[in-house]
Amino acid sequence: MGNTASTYGLFPVDVGTAQALSMFNAQASALYYNPAYLTMDPRGELTAGLLHGEQELKSDDTVVNDTRSQQQLIALKTNLSELTKVNHPLYFAIIAGVEKFGEEMLAFNSSTSDEGQFLNYGRQPLFLNVGGGTQFLNGINVGASVHISLRSEATLNASSNLAGETQYEELDVTAKPVLRPVLSTSQEWGKIICGHNDDCWIGGLETALTFRGHTEARTSVESNIVIPGTVPDPGILLAIDTIDSYQPDIFAAGLKYNFTDNFRMAVTVEQQNWSDLTEELQRDTVKDQANAQFKDITVPRVGAEWDVNQHLTLRGGVAFQESPLESIRTEDVNYLDNDKVIFGLGSSLVIDNPPILTYPMRLDFGYQFQQLEDRDFELTSSRPGVTNPFATVTAGGEVHVFSGSLTLKF
């Protein structure tokens, strides 16, 4: 469950501040975290980034998940006002991410497990976000975007013998986009209260509010098999409807204060409505027997940014995320999930006159460490003859995330 943007962060600023400064980042990644903030930098930009997430997640001393998440990301931001006769800035952006550094566009997994499986940290599917932002009033900006996920459907009709050899096959596969909104507004209180007065007492204060709608990757499969002489028409009908990469509705509020021209801090708080996943999994034909119970959680994040000089910026952040999984028993599925503390460090280097290019170039790097606090779970199974719980395990582990990007301004 989750996606790259909510689990780690999209670009190095998001990764390196544990997403504490994501709502106040004027780069294209603002499209997902706070599209209203796209208006804060009038320049266009093209950003290409790589993200490598490596985890060692354990159940007792056994490594349950060491799958790497490796995303290649590209983002474009530009001002569309030149296409109109209205002299009002309108910023457009698009972000796309592909797993395995561009080799895998669809990562999907939904299964039961006897040894236990972690709720988060699977491979991240195709990431796609489109939208923009504009100024509403002096000091008040608004923005909106859509996050695009896929719903896949497959139907198989076939005749088979007892050896599994099929004939008269008919296979149909479709994938439909599902759109979920991201809505936001940001406020520069110095402009709101004092207009264009540069010496305003509240000039360093900014706030932001965002809503990100829930997303999921869903797959439905129907299979109808006829075995002549054994299973007559209409045959054996198998139907599966299951989800992966679920992200709940998220409400977020942030506050940033510029203490000086080169030092600023931000605090953000997210309300993540994971309780809705309880009902979603009850309709999931793979994981419905788990009877997993989830709760809503609040995630606090704190970050800071320091401009060492006009070329170099250092930043860092910390966050705490409580586990939304209330159940310590989830029959057959055996979900594992932990509270986690998240630390991030990052930097940016601006090159004013790069070779060949007319405009500045920016290089970013971010590192994030996630420590999963130990938590006990009971493994259970509905298989005949199994005494439940058949094992009690302690889940824990750690995650390392590395992110780098190259941004061209224009």
WOHU-V178527 format. One record per residue. N is the residue number from 1. RES is the residue in one small letter. OMEGA is omega in radians with two decimals (NA if undefined). Layout:
N/RES/OMEGA + N/RES/OMEGA
This chain:
1/m/-3.08 + 2/g/3.04 + 3/n/-3.08 + 4/t/-3.04 + 5/a/-3.10 + 6/s/-3.11 + 7/t/-3.09 + 8/y/-2.93 + 9/g/-3.05 + 10/l/-3.07 + 11/f/-3.03 + 12/p/3.10 + 13/v/3.14 + 14/d/3.13 + 15/v/-3.02 + 16/g/3.09 + 17/t/-3.08 + 18/a/3.13 + 19/q/3.14 + 20/a/-3.14 + 21/l/-3.08 + 22/s/-3.14 + 23/m/-3.12 + 24/f/3.12 + 25/n/-3.04 + 26/a/3.08 + 27/q/-3.05 + 28/a/3.13 + 29/s/3.03 + 30/a/3.14 + 31/l/3.14 + 32/y/-3.03 + 33/y/-3.10 + 34/n/-3.05 + 35/p/3.09 + 36/a/-3.07 + 37/y/3.04 + 38/l/-3.09 + 39/t/-3.01 + 40/m/3.07 + 41/d/-3.04 + 42/p/-3.10 + 43/r/3.00 + 44/g/3.12 + 45/e/3.02 + 46/l/-3.06 + 47/t/3.02 + 48/a/-3.08 + 49/g/3.06 + 50/l/3.10 + 51/l/3.13 + 52/h/3.08 + 53/g/-3.10 + 54/e/-3.09 + 55/q/3.00 + 56/e/-3.05 + 57/l/-2.96 + 58/k/2.92 + 59/s/-2.87 + 60/d/-3.14 + 61/d/-3.12 + 62/t/3.10 + 63/v/-3.11 + 64/v/-3.08 + 65/n/2.97 + 66/d/3.13 + 67/t/-3.14 + 68/r/2.98 + 69/s/-3.06 + 70/q/-3.07 + 71/q/2.96 + 72/q/-3.04 + 73/l/3.04 + 74/i/-3.08 + 75/a/3.11 + 76/l/3.07 + 77/k/3.14 + 78/t/3.12 + 79/n/-3.09 + 80/l/-3.05 + 81/s/3.14 + 82/e/3.11 + 83/l/-3.10 + 84/t/3.09 + 85/k/3.12 + 86/v/-3.12 + 87/n/-3.13 + 88/h/-3.06 + 89/p/3.08 + 90/l/-3.02 + 91/y/3.14 + 92/f/3.11 + 93/a/3.07 + 94/i/3.11 + 95/i/3.07 + 96/a/3.10 + 97/g/-3.12 + 98/v/-3.07 + 99/e/-3.13 + 100/k/3.12 + 101/f/3.03 + 102/g/-3.07 + 103/e/-3.05 + 104/e/-3.09 + 105/m/-3.13 + 106/l/3.06 + 107/a/-3.07 + 108/f/3.08 + 109/n/3.07 + 110/s/-3.03 + 111/s/2.93 + 112/t/-3.10 + 113/s/3.07 + 114/d/-3.08 + 115/e/-3.11 + 116/g/3.12 + 117/q/-3.10 + 118/f/-3.11 + 119/l/-3.13 + 120/n/2.97 + 121/y/2.93 + 122/g/3.05 + 123/r/-3.06 + 124/q/-3.11 + 125/p/3.08 + 126/l/3.11 + 127/f/-3.12 + 128/l/-3.09 + 129/n/-3.09 + 130/v/3.10 + 131/g/-3.10 + 132/g/-3.13 + 133/g/3.13 + 134/t/3.09 + 135/q/3.13 + 136/f/3.04 + 137/l/3.12 + 138/n/-3.13 + 139/g/3.13 + 140/i/3.13 + 141/n/3.11 + 142/v/3.13 + 143/g/3.12 + 144/a/3.05 + 145/s/3.06 + 146/v/3.02 + 147/h/-3.02 + 148/i/3.03 + 149/s/-3.02 + 150/l/2.93 + 151/r/-3.08 + 152/s/3.10 + 153/e/3.13 + 154/a/3.11 + 155/t/3.12 + 156/l/3.01 + 157/n/-3.09 + 158/a/3.01 + 159/s/-3.04 + 160/s/2.97 + 161/n/-3.07 + 162/l/3.09 + 163/a/3.12 + 164/g/3.11 + 165/e/-3.04 + 166/t/3.01 + 167/q/-3.07 + 168/y/-3.06 + 169/e/3.00 + 170/e/-3.09 + 171/l/3.13 + 172/d/-3.13 + 173/v/3.08 + 174/t/3.07 + 175/a/-3.09 + 176/k/3.09 + 177/p/3.04 + 178/v/-3.04 + 179/l/3.07 + 180/r/-3.02 + 181/p/2.90 + 182/v/-3.10 + 183/l/-3.11 + 184/s/2.99 + 185/t/3.09 + 186/s/-3.05 + 187/q/2.99 + 188/e/-2.95 + 189/w/3.07 + 190/g/3.12 + 191/k/-3.12 + 192/i/-3.04 + 193/i/-3.01 + 194/c/3.14 + 195/g/-3.08 + 196/h/3.11 + 197/n/-3.08 + 198/d/-3.09 + 199/d/-3.09 + 200/c/-3.07 + 201/w/-3.11 + 202/i/-3.01 + 203/g/-3.10 + 204/g/-3.03 + 205/l/3.04 + 206/e/3.08 + 207/t/3.14 + 208/a/3.06 + 209/l/-3.14 + 210/t/2.99 + 211/f/3.07 + 212/r/-3.11 + 213/g/-3.10 + 214/h/3.11 + 215/t/3.11 + 216/e/2.93 + 217/a/-3.05 + 218/r/3.09 + 219/t/3.07 + 220/s/-3.12 + 221/v/3.01 + 222/e/-3.13 + 223/s/-3.14 + 224/n/-3.05 + 225/i/3.06 + 226/v/3.07 + 227/i/-3.08 + 228/p/3.13 + 229/g/-3.12 + 230/t/3.11 + 231/v/-3.09 + 232/p/3.07 + 233/d/0.26 + 234/p/3.02 + 235/g/3.13 + 236/i/3.13 + 237/l/3.08 + 238/l/-3.13 + 239/a/3.12 + 240/i/3.05 + 241/d/-2.99 + 242/t/-3.09 + 243/i/3.05 + 244/d/3.07 + 245/s/3.11 + 246/y/2.98 + 247/q/-3.05 + 248/p/2.93 + 249/d/-3.12 + 250/i/2.99 + 251/f/-3.08 + 252/a/3.05 + 253/a/-3.11 + 254/g/3.09 + 255/l/3.09 + 256/k/3.08 + 257/y/3.09 + 258/n/-3.11 + 259/f/3.05 + 260/t/3.11 + 261/d/-3.07 + 262/n/3.10 + 263/f/-3.11 + 264/r/3.10 + 265/m/3.14 + 266/a/3.04 + 267/v/3.08 + 268/t/3.11 + 269/v/3.13 + 270/e/2.98 + 271/q/-3.09 + 272/q/-3.02 + 273/n/-3.11 + 274/w/-3.09 + 275/s/3.11 + 276/d/-3.13 + 277/l/3.10 + 278/t/-3.14 + 279/e/3.13 + 280/e/-3.10 + 281/l/3.06 + 282/q/3.09 + 283/r/-3.11 + 284/d/-3.04 + 285/t/3.08 + 286/v/-2.96 + 287/k/-3.08 + 288/d/-3.10 + 289/q/-3.11 + 290/a/-3.08 + 291/n/-3.11 + 292/a/3.14 + 293/q/-3.12 + 294/f/3.13 + 295/k/3.04 + 296/d/-3.11 + 297/i/3.05 + 298/t/-3.08 + 299/v/3.06 + 300/p/3.12 + 301/r/3.12 + 302/v/-3.13 + 303/g/3.13 + 304/a/-3.11 + 305/e/-3.09 + 306/w/3.05 + 307/d/3.14 + 308/v/3.03 + 309/n/-3.08 + 310/q/-3.11 + 311/h/-2.98 + 312/l/3.08 + 313/t/3.07 + 314/l/-3.12 + 315/r/3.10 + 316/g/-3.13 + 317/g/3.12 + 318/v/3.13 + 319/a/3.04 + 320/f/-3.13 + 321/q/3.08 + 322/e/3.10 + 323/s/3.08 + 324/p/-3.08 + 325/l/3.13 + 326/e/-3.03 + 327/s/2.96 + 328/i/3.02 + 329/r/3.02 + 330/t/-2.93 + 331/e/3.13 + 332/d/-3.12 + 333/v/3.07 + 334/n/3.10 + 335/y/3.01 + 336/l/3.10 + 337/d/-2.99 + 338/n/2.84 + 339/d/-3.12 + 340/k/3.04 + 341/v/-3.02 + 342/i/3.08 + 343/f/3.12 + 344/g/3.05 + 345/l/3.14 + 346/g/3.13 + 347/s/3.08 + 348/s/3.08 + 349/l/3.13 + 350/v/3.10 + 351/i/-3.01 + 352/d/-3.07 + 353/n/-3.14 + 354/p/3.11 + 355/p/3.08 + 356/i/-3.01 + 357/l/-3.14 + 358/t/-3.03 + 359/y/-3.10 + 360/p/3.08 + 361/m/-3.10 + 362/r/3.09 + 363/l/-3.12 + 364/d/3.04 + 365/f/3.10 + 366/g/3.07 + 367/y/3.14 + 368/q/3.09 + 369/f/3.10 + 370/q/3.10 + 371/q/3.12 + 372/l/-3.14 + 373/e/-3.07 + 374/d/3.13 + 375/r/-3.09 + 376/d/3.10 + 377/f/3.07 + 378/e/3.13 + 379/l/-3.11 + 380/t/-3.13 + 381/s/3.08 + 382/s/3.13 + 383/r/3.14 + 384/p/3.06 + 385/g/-3.12 + 386/v/3.06 + 387/t/-3.06 + 388/n/-0.11 + 389/p/-3.12 + 390/f/3.06 + 391/a/2.99 + 392/t/-3.02 + 393/v/3.05 + 394/t/-3.11 + 395/a/3.11 + 396/g/3.11 + 397/g/-3.13 + 398/e/-3.08 + 399/v/3.06 + 400/h/-3.11 + 401/v/3.10 + 402/f/-3.10 + 403/s/3.08 + 404/g/3.13 + 405/s/3.07 + 406/l/-3.09 + 407/t/3.07 + 408/l/3.11 + 409/k/3.08 + 410/f/NA
